[in-house]
Amino acid sequence: MSMESAQMKDRFDQLYGKGASRLFIGPARVNLIGEHTDHQGGYVLPCAISLRSACLVRPRTDGIIRLAATDLDGIVEADTNDLSGYASIPWGGYPIGVAYIMKNKGYFVGGMDMLFDETVPHGSGLSSSAAIEVATATAIATISSERVGTTVDMTELALIAQETENKYIGMDCGIMDQFSSAMGKKDNAIFLRCSDMSYRYVPADFGTQGYTLMICNTGKPRALVKSAYNTRLVECKVAFEAMKEQANITCLADLTPEMFLKYAPLIQDATAEKRARHVVFENDRTRMACDYLENGQLLEFGRLMDESHTSLKELFEVTGKELDVMVDAARAQKGVIGARMTGAGFGGCAIALVEEKHAEEFITNVSQIYSGETGYCPEFYPAKISDGAREEKEP
């Protein structure tokens, strides 16, 4: 697992020999509300968190990229003359994919020794892959800027990381994860419209009001996600096609709740209607959530978190037993004002807003209830909302 930077530096020197190296950070993200709206062009409200992927880098002169991870044995090698064939290797496909895409876009991509260290639990739905991609992209863009004067544009790096997932790895994800990792801002969430990447920052400094944003990892690996996700996309498309002409929309997220209620009878398929209903009302909740956060109305924000989870459970049907048990247990605790699943669903994590003074008791009680009912051992991380990707200079 995680190593502090001094230990990480020692490991780097053991692997690659002593000498100067540079540290780049790609944070993980948690989405506060706005779930399964991104693929329909909707609003999301993610923030970068202190769990992260860190990458130590030292340039080489021979065009060879060497990759290692602190929790894995061995070194993966790739030649910058041909980076095309690494998508399916067990580890290393993400950083090599980023290098491949960036080289094709005209960035300077030279040889590098790289060591990665993760504090993001894999398969938790906190987006470890985006953290790795954005850390890598930030490192390459920074070195390329110094060598040949290319710009370092964080929005473009988010798009490069997404393109790596879509075209190199073959995972059809939206822009949210990579955008949050690249563009995060301490104590703020990002109100992002996925259809056009317009965004603004919204205050999310829960600590000043005495609350902790608790990430609750179910410990259940996310199975089924890809097939269920693709099915949901098809169902959303059925609803969109049924309404688009009469409602005059370019995506489901263009609909207000009022418009949806007017045009929903056009949808012949009951399941497709439920999926679209979730998207439209979740999108509206995300808009309202920003107003509540900007006005410091945390109780109202918490109520929207609860409504979001119910919709994901009953209308979009992506929660599953573990997430439902976790969220129900969280809601039953003292000082909790809202809880919901976050991420794709079917396992992974939930989040809860809990009064700081009850946080320890929350962890003890929820842990006991959850493992008793599911047999899985949960983990809890109080989330610190952090800045986005960056180079960490020596203190």
C-alpha positions as CSV (number, residue, x, y, z in Angstrom):
1,M,0.0,0.0,0.0
2,S,1.0,3.6,0.4
3,M,4.5,4.6,1.1
4,E,5.5,8.1,2.3
5,S,7.6,9.9,-0.2
6,A,10.9,9.2,1.6
7,Q,10.3,5.4,1.5
8,M,9.1,5.7,-2.0
9,K,12.3,7.5,-3.0
10,D,14.4,4.7,-1.4
11,R,12.5,2.1,-3.3
12,F,13.0,4.1,-6.5
13,D,16.7,4.3,-5.9
14,Q,16.9,0.5,-5.2
15,L,15.1,-0.3,-8.5
16,Y,16.7,2.3,-10.8
17,G,19.9,3.5,-9.1
18,K,20.4,6.8,-7.2
19,G,19.8,10.2,-8.7
20,A,17.2,13.0,-8.9
21,S,13.6,12.1,-9.5
22,R,10.3,14.1,-9.5
23,L,7.0,13.3,-7.8
24,F,3.6,13.8,-9.5
25,I,0.2,13.2,-7.8
26,G,-3.1,12.1,-9.4
27,P,-5.9,12.2,-6.8
28,A,-8.8,9.8,-6.6
29,R,-12.3,11.3,-6.6
30,V,-15.6,10.8,-4.9
31,N,-18.9,12.0,-6.5
32,L,-21.1,13.7,-4.0
33,I,-24.3,13.5,-6.1
34,G,-25.2,13.2,-9.7
35,E,-24.8,9.4,-10.3
36,H,-25.3,7.8,-13.7
37,T,-26.1,11.2,-15.2
38,D,-22.7,11.7,-16.9
39,H,-23.3,9.3,-19.8
40,Q,-26.5,11.2,-20.5
41,G,-24.8,14.6,-20.7
42,G,-25.9,15.5,-17.2
43,Y,-24.6,17.3,-14.2
44,V,-22.2,15.7,-11.7
45,L,-20.7,17.0,-8.4
46,P,-17.3,15.2,-7.8
47,C,-14.3,16.3,-5.8
48,A,-10.7,15.2,-5.7
49,I,-9.7,13.5,-2.4
50,S,-6.5,12.9,-0.6
51,L,-6.4,9.2,-1.6
52,R,-4.2,9.2,-4.6
53,S,-1.8,7.7,-7.1
54,A,1.8,9.1,-6.8
55,C,4.3,8.7,-9.5
56,L,8.1,9.2,-9.2
57,V,9.8,9.9,-12.5
58,R,13.3,10.2,-13.9
59,P,13.9,10.8,-17.6
60,R,16.1,8.3,-19.5
61,T,18.0,9.0,-22.8
62,D,17.4,5.6,-24.5
63,G,13.6,5.9,-25.3
64,I,12.7,3.0,-22.9
65,I,9.9,3.5,-20.4
66,R,10.3,1.3,-17.2
67,L,7.4,1.0,-14.8
68,A,7.1,-0.4,-11.3
69,A,4.6,-0.3,-8.5
70,T,5.4,-0.3,-4.7
71,D,2.9,-3.1,-4.1
72,L,4.0,-5.4,-7.1
73,D,7.1,-7.2,-8.0
74,G,8.9,-6.8,-11.3
75,I,9.4,-4.0,-13.8
76,V,7.4,-3.5,-17.0
77,E,9.3,-2.2,-20.0
78,A,8.1,-0.5,-23.2
79,D,9.9,1.2,-26.1
80,T,8.6,4.7,-27.0
81,N,9.1,3.8,-30.7
82,D,6.1,1.5,-30.4
83,L,3.7,1.8,-27.5
84,S,0.7,0.3,-29.2
85,G,0.4,-3.3,-27.8
86,Y,0.2,-3.0,-24.0
87,A,-3.5,-2.5,-23.3
88,S,-4.1,-6.0,-22.0
89,I,-1.0,-6.5,-19.8
90,P,-1.9,-7.2,-16.1
91,W,-0.4,-3.9,-14.9
92,G,1.0,-0.9,-16.7
93,G,-1.5,-0.5,-19.5
94,Y,-2.8,2.8,-18.1
95,P,0.5,4.7,-18.0
96,I,1.7,3.2,-21.3
97,G,-1.6,4.1,-22.9
98,V,-1.3,7.7,-21.7
99,A,2.2,7.9,-23.2
100,Y,0.9,6.4,-26.5
101,I,-1.9,8.9,-26.8
102,M,0.3,11.9,-25.8
103,K,3.0,10.9,-28.3
104,N,0.4,10.8,-31.1
105,K,-0.7,14.3,-30.1
106,G,2.7,15.7,-30.4
107,Y,3.9,15.8,-26.8
108,F,7.6,15.0,-26.2
109,V,7.5,11.4,-24.8
110,G,11.0,10.2,-24.0
111,G,12.3,7.3,-22.0
112,M,11.5,7.3,-18.2
113,D,11.9,5.3,-15.1
114,M,8.6,5.4,-13.2
115,L,7.5,4.1,-9.8
116,F,3.8,4.2,-8.8
117,D,2.4,4.2,-5.3
118,E,-1.4,3.9,-4.6
119,T,-3.5,4.8,-1.6
120,V,-6.7,4.3,-3.7
121,P,-8.2,0.8,-3.1
122,H,-8.5,-0.9,-6.4
123,G,-12.1,-1.9,-7.4
124,S,-13.5,0.5,-4.8
125,G,-15.2,2.8,-7.3
126,L,-13.0,5.8,-6.3
127,S,-11.3,5.7,-9.7
128,S,-7.8,4.4,-9.2
129,S,-7.4,4.1,-13.0
130,A,-8.1,7.8,-13.5
131,A,-5.7,8.7,-10.7
132,I,-2.9,6.7,-12.4
133,E,-3.7,8.2,-15.9
134,V,-3.8,11.8,-14.7
135,A,-0.6,11.4,-12.6
136,T,1.2,10.0,-15.7
137,A,-0.3,12.7,-18.0
138,T,0.8,15.5,-15.7
139,A,4.3,14.1,-15.5
140,I,4.6,13.7,-19.3
141,A,3.1,17.2,-20.0
142,T,5.4,18.9,-17.5
143,I,8.6,17.3,-18.9
144,S,7.4,17.9,-22.5
145,S,6.7,21.6,-21.6
146,E,10.3,22.0,-20.3
147,R,11.8,20.1,-23.3
148,V,9.9,21.4,-26.3
149,G,7.5,24.1,-25.0
150,T,4.1,22.3,-25.3
151,T,1.5,23.7,-23.0
152,V,0.3,22.1,-19.7
153,D,-3.5,22.4,-20.0
154,M,-5.2,20.4,-17.2
155,T,-8.6,20.1,-19.1
156,E,-6.7,18.7,-22.0
157,L,-4.9,16.2,-19.8
158,A,-8.3,15.0,-18.4
159,L,-9.5,14.4,-22.0
160,I,-6.2,12.6,-22.8
161,A,-6.8,10.3,-19.8
162,Q,-10.4,9.7,-20.9
163,E,-9.2,8.9,-24.5
164,T,-6.7,6.4,-23.0
165,E,-9.6,4.6,-21.3
166,N,-11.9,4.8,-24.4
167,K,-9.5,4.1,-27.2
168,Y,-6.5,2.3,-25.7
169,I,-7.9,0.3,-22.8
170,G,-11.4,-0.1,-24.4
171,M,-13.5,1.1,-21.4
172,D,-16.4,3.3,-22.5
173,C,-16.3,5.8,-19.6
174,G,-17.5,9.4,-19.4
175,I,-15.2,12.4,-18.5
176,M,-16.1,12.8,-14.8
177,D,-13.3,10.7,-13.1
178,Q,-10.4,12.2,-15.1
179,F,-11.8,15.7,-14.9
180,S,-12.1,15.6,-11.1
181,S,-8.6,14.2,-10.7
182,A,-7.1,16.9,-13.0
183,M,-9.2,19.9,-12.0
184,G,-9.9,19.3,-8.3
185,K,-9.6,22.2,-5.8
186,K,-9.2,21.9,-2.0
187,D,-12.4,22.1,0.0
188,N,-14.5,22.5,-3.2
189,A,-16.6,20.2,-5.4
190,I,-16.8,20.6,-9.2
191,F,-20.2,21.2,-10.6
192,L,-19.6,19.8,-14.1
193,R,-21.9,19.5,-17.1
194,C,-20.7,16.4,-18.9
195,S,-22.2,17.3,-22.3
196,D,-19.9,20.4,-22.8
197,M,-17.5,20.3,-19.9
198,S,-18.7,23.6,-18.5
199,Y,-18.0,23.8,-14.8
200,R,-17.7,25.9,-11.7
201,Y,-16.4,25.3,-8.2
202,V,-18.8,24.9,-5.3
203,P,-17.7,25.1,-1.6
204,A,-17.6,21.7,0.1
205,D,-15.7,22.4,3.3
206,F,-17.8,20.2,5.5
207,G,-15.4,20.4,8.4
208,T,-16.2,24.1,9.1
209,Q,-19.7,23.0,9.9
210,G,-18.6,20.1,12.1
211,Y,-19.2,17.3,9.6
212,T,-17.0,14.6,8.1
213,L,-17.5,13.2,4.6
214,M,-17.0,9.5,5.3
215,I,-16.2,7.1,2.5
216,C,-17.5,3.6,3.3
217,N,-15.9,0.8,1.2
218,T,-18.1,-2.3,1.1
219,G,-15.1,-4.5,0.4
220,K,-17.2,-6.1,-2.3
221,P,-15.4,-6.1,-5.6
222,R,-17.6,-4.6,-8.3
223,A,-18.8,-7.4,-10.5
224,L,-21.3,-7.1,-13.3
225,V,-20.5,-3.5,-13.8
226,K,-19.6,-3.5,-17.5
227,S,-22.5,-5.6,-18.7
228,A,-25.1,-3.9,-16.4
229,Y,-23.7,-0.5,-17.4
230,N,-24.0,-1.2,-21.1
231,T,-27.6,-2.5,-20.6
232,R,-28.5,0.7,-18.8
233,L,-27.0,2.8,-21.7
234,V,-29.3,0.9,-24.1
235,E,-32.3,1.4,-21.9
236,C,-31.6,5.2,-21.6
237,K,-31.2,5.4,-25.4
238,V,-34.7,3.7,-25.9
239,A,-36.2,6.4,-23.7
240,F,-34.3,9.2,-25.4
241,E,-35.3,8.1,-28.9
242,A,-38.9,7.9,-27.8
243,M,-39.0,11.5,-26.6
244,K,-36.3,13.4,-28.5
245,E,-38.3,14.8,-31.4
246,Q,-41.4,16.0,-29.5
247,A,-39.3,17.2,-26.6
248,N,-36.7,18.7,-28.9
249,I,-33.7,17.5,-26.9
250,T,-30.1,16.5,-27.7
251,C,-29.7,14.3,-24.5
252,L,-31.8,13.0,-21.6
253,A,-30.2,15.6,-19.3
254,D,-31.8,18.4,-21.4
255,L,-35.1,17.5,-19.8
256,T,-36.4,19.3,-16.7
257,P,-38.6,17.1,-14.4
258,E,-41.7,19.0,-15.7
259,M,-40.8,18.2,-19.3
260,F,-40.1,14.6,-18.4
261,L,-43.5,14.2,-16.9
262,K,-45.1,15.6,-20.0
263,Y,-43.2,13.4,-22.5
264,A,-42.7,10.2,-20.5
265,P,-46.0,8.6,-21.8
266,L,-44.2,8.4,-25.2
267,I,-41.8,5.8,-23.7
268,Q,-43.4,2.3,-24.4
269,D,-40.9,0.3,-22.3
270,A,-41.5,0.5,-18.5
271,T,-37.9,-0.2,-17.7
272,A,-36.6,2.4,-20.0
273,E,-39.0,4.9,-18.4
274,K,-37.6,4.1,-15.0
275,R,-34.0,4.6,-16.1
276,A,-34.8,8.0,-17.8
277,R,-36.8,9.1,-14.7
278,H,-33.7,8.5,-12.5
279,V,-31.4,10.5,-14.9
280,V,-33.8,13.5,-15.1
281,F,-34.6,13.8,-11.4
282,E,-31.0,13.0,-10.3
283,N,-29.8,15.8,-12.7
284,D,-32.3,18.2,-11.0
285,R,-31.1,17.1,-7.5
286,T,-27.5,17.8,-8.5
287,R,-28.5,21.4,-9.5
288,M,-30.3,21.9,-6.2
289,A,-27.4,20.4,-4.3
290,C,-25.1,23.2,-5.5
291,D,-27.5,25.9,-4.3
292,Y,-27.7,24.2,-0.8
293,L,-23.9,23.9,-0.6
294,E,-23.4,27.5,-1.6
295,N,-25.9,28.6,1.1
296,G,-24.4,26.3,3.7
297,Q,-27.7,24.3,3.9
298,L,-26.1,20.9,4.8
299,L,-29.3,19.3,6.1
300,E,-31.1,19.9,2.8
301,F,-28.0,18.6,1.0
302,G,-28.1,15.4,3.1
303,R,-31.7,14.9,2.2
304,L,-30.8,15.0,-1.5
305,M,-28.1,12.3,-0.9
306,D,-30.8,10.0,0.6
307,E,-33.1,10.7,-2.3
308,S,-30.3,10.0,-4.8
309,H,-29.6,6.5,-3.2
310,T,-33.3,5.6,-3.3
311,S,-33.5,6.5,-7.0
312,L,-30.4,4.5,-7.8
313,K,-31.9,1.5,-5.9
314,E,-35.4,1.6,-7.2
315,L,-35.3,3.3,-10.6
316,F,-31.7,2.7,-11.9
317,E,-31.3,-0.6,-10.0
318,V,-27.5,-0.5,-9.6
319,T,-27.1,-0.7,-5.8
320,G,-27.2,-4.4,-4.7
321,K,-27.4,-5.9,-1.2
322,E,-24.0,-4.7,0.1
323,L,-24.5,-1.0,-0.8
324,D,-28.1,-1.0,0.5
325,V,-27.0,-2.6,3.9
326,M,-24.2,-0.1,4.2
327,V,-26.4,2.9,3.4
328,D,-29.2,1.7,5.7
329,A,-26.7,1.1,8.6
330,A,-25.2,4.6,8.0
331,R,-28.5,6.4,8.0
332,A,-29.4,4.7,11.4
333,Q,-26.4,6.3,13.1
334,K,-26.4,9.3,15.4
335,G,-25.3,12.5,13.6
336,V,-25.8,11.2,10.0
337,I,-27.6,13.7,7.8
338,G,-27.3,11.8,4.5
339,A,-25.9,8.7,2.9
340,R,-25.7,7.2,-0.6
341,M,-23.8,4.9,-2.9
342,T,-21.2,6.6,-5.1
343,G,-19.6,5.4,-8.3
344,A,-21.0,2.8,-10.7
345,G,-22.7,0.6,-8.2
346,F,-22.9,-3.1,-7.5
347,G,-20.2,-2.9,-4.8
348,G,-17.5,-0.3,-4.3
349,C,-18.2,2.6,-1.9
350,A,-21.0,4.6,-0.3
351,I,-20.5,8.0,1.3
352,A,-22.1,9.5,4.4
353,L,-22.1,13.0,6.0
354,V,-21.7,12.5,9.7
355,E,-21.1,14.9,12.6
356,E,-17.4,14.8,13.5
357,K,-18.1,14.1,17.1
358,H,-19.9,10.9,16.2
359,A,-17.5,9.7,13.5
360,E,-15.6,7.1,15.6
361,E,-18.9,5.6,17.0
362,F,-20.2,5.6,13.4
363,I,-17.3,3.5,12.1
364,T,-17.7,1.0,15.0
365,N,-21.5,0.6,14.7
366,V,-21.7,0.5,10.9
367,S,-18.8,-1.9,10.7
368,Q,-20.5,-4.3,13.1
369,I,-23.9,-4.2,11.4
370,Y,-22.5,-4.4,7.9
371,S,-20.1,-7.3,8.4
372,G,-22.8,-9.1,10.4
373,E,-25.3,-8.9,7.5
374,T,-22.9,-9.4,4.5
375,G,-19.8,-11.3,5.7
376,Y,-17.6,-8.6,4.1
377,C,-15.1,-6.6,6.1
378,P,-15.7,-2.8,5.3
379,E,-13.1,0.0,5.4
380,F,-13.8,3.6,6.2
381,Y,-11.8,6.7,5.1
382,P,-12.7,10.2,6.3
383,A,-12.3,12.1,2.9
384,K,-10.2,15.2,2.8
385,I,-11.1,17.2,-0.3
386,S,-7.9,18.0,-2.1
387,D,-6.4,19.9,-5.0
388,G,-6.2,18.2,-8.4
389,A,-3.1,16.7,-10.1
390,R,0.2,18.4,-9.5
391,E,3.9,18.1,-9.1
392,E,4.9,17.9,-5.4
393,K,8.1,19.9,-4.8
394,E,10.4,18.8,-2.0
395,P,9.5,20.5,1.2
